[in-house]
Amino acid sequence: MTALGFLYPGHSAEDDYPRMEQLLGSDIRLSLVHTDIGEDAHRVDALLEMGSQERLAAGVEELRLSGAEAVVWACTSGSFVYGWEGAHEQVRALARAAGLPASSTSFAFTHAVRELEARRVAVAATYPDDVAALFAAFLKDAGVDVVAVSASGIVTAAEVGTWGEAETLALARASDHPDAEAVLLPDTALHTASFIPALEKELGKPVLTANQVTVWEALRLADRRVNAPELGELFSRERRVQV
């Protein structure tokens, strides 16, 4: 049994995780602890507060008791908003508090892009323009060539959580770029676990979504390799990344 822990902000698309647990197999358990998000707003000051060390540390003991072998802060905007160095410090502090290998969804995206050997990507963000631009800057700091950025301007995770397959597919399609080798959907409040293959079929290229890469990152930290084509191209190839 491999137990993986996730600190998930609030309540929006957390039902993606039991869905992914079913697709991964009977010997993998995904345990979620919900963190207090404070103000639900895709705004820089609110995101900095949501990702603070104090808020993350509050959920660590429950994850330890669950037997988790690794922990991932299941939030993209609440990690990349700190910038490249700040996001590293956030993860280091989480690892110290948990006594476990740790990462965040932002770093999960950079590792997953490398795994796919994608050099150029398009970003399909639900965020406002300024927050989407911060994610693109984070990717560029990781050496990823961002050829297109689309922002939907949604302010709250609660609203993003109401989106279904049709809205998500429309966002991905509108955000794609001919030069992009993968399309990234960075919001963990967005439901995607049930239709990643449909997204990839529509776009004809790999699609990386926030909750998908978060689970993949936790598996990587635990040194587990799982073949689960229902979760997209990322889960359908031999592991290359050793970070």
Phi and psi in degrees as GROMACS dihedral restraints (atoms count N, CA, C in turn):
[ dihedral_restraints ]
;  ai    aj    ak    al  type     phi  dphi    fc
    3     4     5     6     1  -110.0    20    10
    4     5     6     7     1   119.7    20    10
    6     7     8     9     1  -104.9    20    10
    7     8     9    10     1   127.3    20    10
    9    10    11    12     1  -122.1    20    10
   10    11    12    13     1   139.7    20    10
   12    13    14    15     1  -113.3    20    10
   13    14    15    16     1   144.0    20    10
   15    16    17    18     1  -136.3    20    10
   16    17    18    19     1   132.8    20    10
   18    19    20    21     1   -96.7    20    10
   19    20    21    22     1   111.0    20    10
   21    22    23    24     1  -112.4    20    10
   22    23    24    25     1   127.5    20    10
   24    25    26    27     1   -77.2    20    10
   25    26    27    28     1   117.9    20    10
   27    28    29    30     1    67.4    20    10
   28    29    30    31     1  -147.1    20    10
   30    31    32    33     1  -141.1    20    10
   31    32    33    34     1   106.7    20    10
   33    34    35    36     1  -141.5    20    10
   34    35    36    37     1   -65.8    20    10
   36    37    38    39     1  -125.1    20    10
   37    38    39    40     1    32.3    20    10
   39    40    41    42     1   -64.4    20    10
   40    41    42    43     1   -20.0    20    10
   42    43    44    45     1   -69.9    20    10
   43    44    45    46     1    -9.2    20    10
   45    46    47    48     1   -61.2    20    10
   46    47    48    49     1   -29.9    20    10
   48    49    50    51     1   -74.1    20    10
   49    50    51    52     1   -47.1    20    10
   51    52    53    54     1   -61.5    20    10
   52    53    54    55     1   -32.2    20    10
   54    55    56    57     1   -63.2    20    10
   55    56    57    58     1   -46.3    20    10
   57    58    59    60     1   -67.9    20    10
   58    59    60    61     1   -35.5    20    10
   60    61    62    63     1   -59.3    20    10
   61    62    63    64     1   -41.2    20    10
   63    64    65    66     1   -61.7    20    10
   64    65    66    67     1   -38.7    20    10
   66    67    68    69     1   -76.6    20    10
   67    68    69    70     1   -21.6    20    10
   69    70    71    72     1   -83.8    20    10
   70    71    72    73     1   -24.7    20    10
   72    73    74    75     1   120.4    20    10
   73    74    75    76     1   165.1    20    10
   75    76    77    78     1   -75.8    20    10
   76    77    78    79     1   -12.1    20    10
   78    79    80    81     1  -102.3    20    10
   79    80    81    82     1    16.3    20    10
   81    82    83    84     1  -124.5    20    10
   82    83    84    85     1   129.1    20    10
   84    85    86    87     1  -118.4    20    10
   85    86    87    88     1   129.7    20    10
   87    88    89    90     1  -107.2    20    10
   88    89    90    91     1   115.8    20    10
   90    91    92    93     1  -109.4    20    10
   91    92    93    94     1   125.8    20    10
   93    94    95    96     1  -108.3    20    10
   94    95    96    97     1   136.4    20    10
   96    97    98    99     1  -118.7    20    10
   97    98    99   100     1   128.4    20    10
   99   100   101   102     1   -87.9    20    10
  100   101   102   103     1   128.0    20    10
  102   103   104   105     1   -93.3    20    10
  103   104   105   106     1   157.1    20    10
  105   106   107   108     1   -77.8    20    10
  106   107   108   109     1   119.9    20    10
  108   109   110   111     1   -89.3    20    10
  109   110   111   112     1   -10.8    20    10
  111   112   113   114     1    71.6    20    10
  112   113   114   115     1  -123.2    20    10
  114   115   116   117     1   -84.5    20    10
  115   116   117   118     1   128.3    20    10
  117   118   119   120     1   -81.1    20    10
  118   119   120   121     1    92.8    20    10
  120   121   122   123     1  -155.5    20    10
  121   122   123   124     1   129.9    20    10
  123   124   125   126     1   -80.6    20    10
  124   125   126   127     1    67.7    20    10
  126   127   128   129     1  -132.4    20    10
  127   128   129   130     1   140.4    20    10
  129   130   131   132     1   -54.5    20    10
  130   131   132   133     1   -47.5    20    10
  132   133   134   135     1   -64.1    20    10
  133   134   135   136     1   -39.9    20    10
  135   136   137   138     1   -68.1    20    10
  136   137   138   139     1   -36.6    20    10
  138   139   140   141     1   -69.9    20    10
  139   140   141   142     1   -38.0    20    10
  141   142   143   144     1   -62.0    20    10
  142   143   144   145     1   -40.1    20    10
  144   145   146   147     1   -69.2    20    10
  145   146   147   148     1   -40.6    20    10
  147   148   149   150     1   -61.3    20    10
  148   149   150   151     1   -35.4    20    10
  150   151   152   153     1   -95.2    20    10
  151   152   153   154     1    15.7    20    10
  153   154   155   156     1   -66.1    20    10
  154   155   156   157     1   152.7    20    10
  156   157   158   159     1   -57.8    20    10
  157   158   159   160     1   -36.7    20    10
  159   160   161   162     1   -65.2    20    10
  160   161   162   163     1   -42.7    20    10
  162   163   164   165     1   -67.3    20    10
  163   164   165   166     1   -39.3    20    10
  165   166   167   168     1   -71.5    20    10
  166   167   168   169     1   -41.4    20    10
  168   169   170   171     1   -63.1    20    10
  169   170   171   172     1   -26.4    20    10
  171   172   173   174     1   -63.4    20    10
  172   173   174   175     1   -25.9    20    10
  174   175   176   177     1   -97.9    20    10
  175   176   177   178     1    -1.9    20    10
  177   178   179   180     1   -68.4    20    10
  178   179   180   181     1   -41.0    20    10
  180   181   182   183     1   -62.7    20    10
  181   182   183   184     1   -40.3    20    10
  183   184   185   186     1   -62.7    20    10
  184   185   186   187     1   -37.8    20    10
  186   187   188   189     1   -67.5    20    10
  187   188   189   190     1   -39.7    20    10
  189   190   191   192     1   -60.0    20    10
  190   191   192   193     1   -42.3    20    10
  192   193   194   195     1   -66.4    20    10
  193   194   195   196     1   -23.5    20    10
  195   196   197   198     1   -76.7    20    10
  196   197   198   199     1    -9.5    20    10
  198   199   200   201     1    84.7    20    10
  199   200   201   202     1    17.4    20    10
  201   202   203   204     1   -60.2    20    10
  202   203   204   205     1   139.2    20    10
  204   205   206   207     1   -93.4    20    10
  205   206   207   208     1   -16.1    20    10
  207   208   209   210     1  -156.5    20    10
  208   209   210   211     1   156.7    20    10
  210   211   212   213     1  -132.4    20    10
  211   212   213   214     1   139.0    20    10
  213   214   215   216     1  -127.2    20    10
  214   215   216   217     1   130.7    20    10
  216   217   218   219     1   -74.0    20    10
  217   218   219   220     1   106.6    20    10
  219   220   221   222     1   -84.7    20    10
  220   221   222   223     1    61.6    20    10
  222   223   224   225     1  -152.0    20    10
  223   224   225   226     1   130.4    20    10
  225   226   227   228     1   -88.6    20    10
  226   227   228   229     1   -57.1    20    10
  228   229   230   231     1   -63.7    20    10
  229   230   231   232     1   -31.4    20    10
  231   232   233   234     1   -80.4    20    10
  232   233   234   235     1     9.1    20    10
  234   235   236   237     1  -123.4    20    10
  235   236   237   238     1   -51.1    20    10
  237   238   239   240     1   -67.3    20    10
  238   239   240   241     1   -20.5    20    10
  240   241   242   243     1   -62.3    20    10
  241   242   243   244     1   -19.9    20    10
  243   244   245   246     1   -81.5    20    10
  244   245   246   247     1    -7.2    20    10
  246   247   248   249     1    83.3    20    10
  247   248   249   250     1   171.7    20    10
  249   250   251   252     1   -59.4    20    10
  250   251   252   253     1   -51.5    20    10
  252   253   254   255     1   -71.0    20    10
  253   254   255   256     1   -41.6    20    10
  255   256   257   258     1   -63.5    20    10
  256   257   258   259     1   -36.6    20    10
  258   259   260   261     1   -67.9    20    10
  259   260   261   262     1   -35.1    20    10
  261   262   263   264     1   -63.7    20    10
  262   263   264   265     1   -43.2    20    10
  264   265   266   267     1   -65.4    20    10
  265   266   267   268     1   -37.7    20    10
  267   268   269   270     1   -58.0    20    10
  268   269   270   271     1   -44.7    20    10
  270   271   272   273     1   -69.2    20    10
  271   272   273   274     1   -39.4    20    10
  273   274   275   276     1   -62.0    20    10
  274   275   276   277     1   -41.7    20    10
  276   277   278   279     1   -65.5    20    10
  277   278   279   280     1   -38.8    20    10
  279   280   281   282     1   -64.2    20    10
  280   281   282   283     1   -42.7    20    10
  282   283   284   285     1   -62.6    20    10
  283   284   285   286     1   -40.6    20    10
  285   286   287   288     1   -65.4    20    10
  286   287   288   289     1   -43.4    20    10
  288   289   290   291     1   -66.0    20    10
  289   290   291   292     1   -37.6    20    10
  291   292   293   294     1   -87.0    20    10
  292   293   294   295     1   -23.9    20    10
  294   295   296   297     1    65.9    20    10
  295   296   297   298     1    31.2    20    10
  297   298   299   300     1  -139.7    20    10
  298   299   300   301     1   157.9    20    10
  300   301   302   303     1   -58.2    20    10
  301   302   303   304     1   139.0    20    10
  303   304   305   306     1  -139.9    20    10
  304   305   306   307     1   156.7    20    10
  306   307   308   309     1  -158.7    20    10
  307   308   309   310     1  -172.3    20    10
  309   310   311   312     1  -141.1    20    10
  310   311   312   313     1   167.5    20    10
  312   313   314   315     1   -62.7    20    10
  313   314   315   316     1   -33.7    20    10
  315   316   317   318     1   -60.2    20    10
  316   317   318   319     1   -47.3    20    10
  318   319   320   321     1   -69.9    20    10
  319   320   321   322     1   -30.1    20    10
  321   322   323   324     1   -58.4    20    10
  322   323   324   325     1   -40.6    20    10
  324   325   326   327     1   -63.1    20    10
  325   326   327   328     1   -44.5    20    10
  327   328   329   330     1   -65.5    20    10
  328   329   330   331     1   -39.4    20    10
  330   331   332   333     1   -69.1    20    10
  331   332   333   334     1   -38.3    20    10
  333   334   335   336     1   -67.8    20    10
  334   335   336   337     1   -37.7    20    10
  336   337   338   339     1   -61.4    20    10
  337   338   339   340     1   -42.8    20    10
  339   340   341   342     1   -63.9    20    10
  340   341   342   343     1   -39.2    20    10
  342   343   344   345     1   -58.9    20    10
  343   344   345   346     1   -39.4    20    10
  345   346   347   348     1   -81.1    20    10
  346   347   348   349     1    -5.3    20    10
  348   349   350   351     1    56.7    20    10
  349   350   351   352     1    36.2    20    10
  351   352   353   354     1   -88.5    20    10
  352   353   354   355     1   129.5    20    10
  354   355   356   357     1   -96.1    20    10
  355   356   357   358     1   -29.1    20    10
  357   358   359   360     1  -128.2    20    10
  358   359   360   361     1   136.3    20    10
  360   361   362   363     1  -134.9    20    10
  361   362   363   364     1   159.0    20    10
  363   364   365   366     1  -113.7    20    10
  364   365   366   367     1   143.4    20    10
  366   367   368   369     1  -108.3    20    10
  367   368   369   370     1   124.6    20    10
  369   370   371   372     1  -111.5    20    10
  370   371   372   373     1    92.2    20    10
  372   373   374   375     1  -103.1    20    10
  373   374   375   376     1   143.4    20    10
  375   376   377   378     1   -82.7    20    10
  376   377   378   379     1   -13.6    20    10
  378   379   380   381     1   -70.2    20    10
  379   380   381   382     1   168.3    20    10
  381   382   383   384     1   -64.4    20    10
  382   383   384   385     1   164.9    20    10
  384   385   386   387     1   -57.2    20    10
  385   386   387   388     1   -44.5    20    10
  387   388   389   390     1   -67.7    20    10
  388   389   390   391     1   -35.9    20    10
  390   391   392   393     1   -73.1    20    10
  391   392   393   394     1   -40.7    20    10
  393   394   395   396     1   -60.2    20    10
  394   395   396   397     1   -38.1    20    10
  396   397   398   399     1   -64.8    20    10
  397   398   399   400     1   -33.7    20    10
  399   400   401   402     1   -67.2    20    10
  400   401   402   403     1   -36.5    20    10
  402   403   404   405     1   -66.7    20    10
  403   404   405   406     1   -43.1    20    10
  405   406   407   408     1   -60.5    20    10
  406   407   408   409     1   -39.8    20    10
  408   409   410   411     1   -65.2    20    10
  409   410   411   412     1   -38.3    20    10
  411   412   413   414     1   -62.2    20    10
  412   413   414   415     1   -45.2    20    10
  414   415   416   417     1   -61.9    20    10
  415   416   417   418     1   -41.5    20    10
  417   418   419   420     1   -64.1    20    10
  418   419   420   421     1   -36.5    20    10
  420   421   422   423     1   -63.5    20    10
  421   422   423   424     1   -25.7    20    10
  423   424   425   426     1   -86.2    20    10
  424   425   426   427     1     1.7    20    10
  426   427   428   429     1    87.9    20    10
  427   428   429   430     1    15.7    20    10
  429   430   431   432     1   -94.6    20    10
  430   431   432   433     1   133.2    20    10
  432   433   434   435     1   -86.4    20    10
  433   434   435   436     1   110.3    20    10
  435   436   437   438     1   -93.7    20    10
  436   437   438   439     1   110.4    20    10
  438   439   440   441     1   -93.3    20    10
  439   440   441   442     1   -14.2    20    10
  441   442   443   444     1  -159.3    20    10
  442   443   444   445     1   141.9    20    10
  444   445   446   447     1  -132.5    20    10
  445   446   447   448     1   126.0    20    10
  447   448   449   450     1  -118.5    20    10
  448   449   450   451     1   137.4    20    10
  450   451   452   453     1  -127.8    20    10
  451   452   453   454     1   129.5    20    10
  453   454   455   456     1   -87.6    20    10
  454   455   456   457     1   -14.2    20    10
  456   457   458   459     1    79.1    20    10
  457   458   459   460     1    18.1    20    10
  459   460   461   462     1   -80.7    20    10
  460   461   462   463     1   131.7    20    10
  462   463   464   465     1   -88.8    20    10
  463   464   465   466     1   -34.2    20    10
  465   466   467   468     1  -115.1    20    10
  466   467   468   469     1   148.0    20    10
  468   469   470   471     1   -65.7    20    10
  469   470   471   472     1   -32.9    20    10
  471   472   473   474     1   -58.3    20    10
  472   473   474   475     1   -41.7    20    10
  474   475   476   477     1   -68.7    20    10
  475   476   477   478     1   -42.1    20    10
  477   478   479   480     1   -58.3    20    10
  478   479   480   481     1   -38.3    20    10
  480   481   482   483     1   -64.4    20    10
  481   482   483   484     1   -14.9    20    10
  483   484   485   486     1   -86.0    20    10
  484   485   486   487     1   -10.1    20    10
  486   487   488   489     1   -70.5    20    10
  487   488   489   490     1   145.2    20    10
  489   490   491   492     1  -114.9    20    10
  490   491   492   493     1  -162.1    20    10
  492   493   494   495     1   -62.9    20    10
  493   494   495   496     1   -41.0    20    10
  495   496   497   498     1   -62.4    20    10
  496   497   498   499     1   -47.4    20    10
  498   499   500   501     1   -66.0    20    10
  499   500   501   502     1   -40.3    20    10
  501   502   503   504     1   -66.9    20    10
  502   503   504   505     1   -42.0    20    10
  504   505   506   507     1   -63.0    20    10
  505   506   507   508     1   -40.5    20    10
  507   508   509   510     1   -63.4    20    10
  508   509   510   511     1   -41.0    20    10
  510   511   512   513     1   -62.8    20    10
  511   512   513   514     1   -47.4    20    10
  513   514   515   516     1   -63.0    20    10
  514   515   516   517     1   -42.9    20    10
  516   517   518   519     1   -64.4    20    10
  517   518   519   520     1   -43.6    20    10
  519   520   521   522     1   -69.7    20    10
  520   521   522   523     1   -24.4    20    10
  522   523   524   525     1   -93.2    20    10
  523   524   525   526     1   -12.3    20    10
  525   526   527   528     1   -65.2    20    10
  526   527   528   529     1   158.8    20    10
  528   529   530   531     1  -139.6    20    10
  529   530   531   532     1   141.4    20    10
  531   532   533   534     1   -56.3    20    10
  532   533   534   535     1   -30.4    20    10
  534   535   536   537     1   -86.0    20    10
  535   536   537   538     1   -10.2    20    10
  537   538   539   540     1   -75.7    20    10
  538   539   540   541     1   133.4    20    10
  540   541   542   543     1   -94.5    20    10
  541   542   543   544     1    -8.2    20    10
  543   544   545   546     1  -158.2    20    10
  544   545   546   547     1   154.4    20    10
  546   547   548   549     1  -116.8    20    10
  547   548   549   550     1   132.2    20    10
  549   550   551   552     1  -111.5    20    10
  550   551   552   553     1   129.5    20    10
  552   553   554   555     1  -114.6    20    10
  553   554   555   556     1   101.1    20    10
  555   556   557   558     1   -87.9    20    10
  556   557   558   559     1     2.6    20    10
  558   559   560   561     1   -96.9    20    10
  559   560   561   562     1   120.7    20    10
  561   562   563   564     1   -73.3    20    10
  562   563   564   565     1    -7.6    20    10
  564   565   566   567     1   -81.2    20    10
  565   566   567   568     1    -4.7    20    10
  567   568   569   570     1   -96.4    20    10
  568   569   570   571     1   124.4    20    10
  570   571   572   573     1   -71.7    20    10
  571   572   573   574     1   127.7    20    10
  573   574   575   576     1  -144.7    20    10
  574   575   576   577     1   -13.4    20    10
  576   577   578   579     1   -59.8    20    10
  577   578   579   580     1   -25.9    20    10
  579   580   581   582     1   -88.1    20    10
  580   581   582   583     1    -9.2    20    10
  582   583   584   585     1  -143.0    20    10
  583   584   585   586     1    29.0    20    10
  585   586   587   588     1   -61.9    20    10
  586   587   588   589     1   -45.3    20    10
  588   589   590   591     1   -58.3    20    10
  589   590   591   592     1   -34.7    20    10
  591   592   593   594     1   -66.8    20    10
  592   593   594   595     1   -38.9    20    10
  594   595   596   597     1   -62.7    20    10
  595   596   597   598     1   -45.1    20    10
  597   598   599   600     1   -67.5    20    10
  598   599   600   601     1   -36.7    20    10
  600   601   602   603     1   -65.5    20    10
  601   602   603   604     1   -41.5    20    10
  603   604   605   606     1   -64.8    20    10
  604   605   606   607     1   -41.0    20    10
  606   607   608   609     1   -90.7    20    10
  607   608   609   610     1   -19.0    20    10
  609   610   611   612     1    70.6    20    10
  610   611   612   613     1    29.1    20    10
  612   613   614   615     1  -160.6    20    10
  613   614   615   616     1   165.3    20    10
  615   616   617   618     1   -62.3    20    10
  616   617   618   619     1   144.3    20    10
  618   619   620   621     1  -122.8    20    10
  619   620   621   622     1   129.6    20    10
  621   622   623   624     1  -111.3    20    10
  622   623   624   625     1   124.0    20    10
  624   625   626   627     1  -116.7    20    10
  625   626   627   628     1   158.6    20    10
  627   628   629   630     1   -62.4    20    10
  628   629   630   631     1   -50.0    20    10
  630   631   632   633     1   -69.6    20    10
  631   632   633   634     1   -34.2    20    10
  633   634   635   636     1   -60.4    20    10
  634   635   636   637     1   -51.4    20    10
  636   637   638   639     1   -70.4    20    10
  637   638   639   640     1   -27.3    20    10
  639   640   641   642     1   -63.3    20    10
  640   641   642   643     1   -45.1    20    10
  642   643   644   645     1   -68.5    20    10
  643   644   645   646     1   -40.5    20    10
  645   646   647   648     1   -60.3    20    10
  646   647   648   649     1   -40.0    20    10
  648   649   650   651     1   -64.5    20    10
  649   650   651   652     1   -41.7    20    10
  651   652   653   654     1   -63.4    20    10
  652   653   654   655     1   -40.5    20    10
  654   655   656   657     1   -62.5    20    10
  655   656   657   658     1   -39.8    20    10
  657   658   659   660     1   -63.0    20    10
  658   659   660   661     1   -42.9    20    10
  660   661   662   663     1   -63.0    20    10
  661   662   663   664     1   -33.5    20    10
  663   664   665   666     1   -88.0    20    10
  664   665   666   667     1     3.3    20    10
  666   667   668   669     1    59.5    20    10
  667   668   669   670     1    42.3    20    10
  669   670   671   672     1  -112.0    20    10
  670   671   672   673     1   138.2    20    10
  672   673   674   675     1  -116.2    20    10
  673   674   675   676     1   122.4    20    10
  675   676   677   678     1  -126.3    20    10
  676   677   678   679     1   130.1    20    10
  678   679   680   681     1   -93.3    20    10
  679   680   681   682     1   112.3    20    10
  681   682   683   684     1  -142.1    20    10
  682   683   684   685     1    79.7    20    10
  684   685   686   687     1   -56.8    20    10
  685   686   687   688     1   -23.3    20    10
  687   688   689   690     1   -66.4    20    10
  688   689   690   691     1   -12.8    20    10
  690   691   692   693     1  -105.1    20    10
  691   692   693   694     1    15.9    20    10
  693   694   695   696     1    97.8    20    10
  694   695   696   697     1  -179.9    20    10
  696   697   698   699     1   -58.2    20    10
  697   698   699   700     1   -34.8    20    10
  699   700   701   702     1   -57.5    20    10
  700   701   702   703     1   -34.4    20    10
  702   703   704   705     1   -97.3    20    10
  703   704   705   706     1    16.7    20    10
  705   706   707   708     1  -123.4    20    10
  706   707   708   709     1    19.5    20    10
  708   709   710   711     1  -141.2    20    10
  709   710   711   712     1   161.8    20    10
  711   712   713   714     1   -67.9    20    10
  712   713   714   715     1   140.5    20    10
  714   715   716   717     1   -67.5    20    10
  715   716   717   718     1   135.6    20    10
  717   718   719   720     1  -114.0    20    10
  718   719   720   721     1   -35.1    20    10
  720   721   722   723     1   -79.1    20    10
  721   722   723   724     1   126.2    20    10
  723   724   725   726     1  -127.2    20    10
  724   725   726   727     1    93.8    20    10
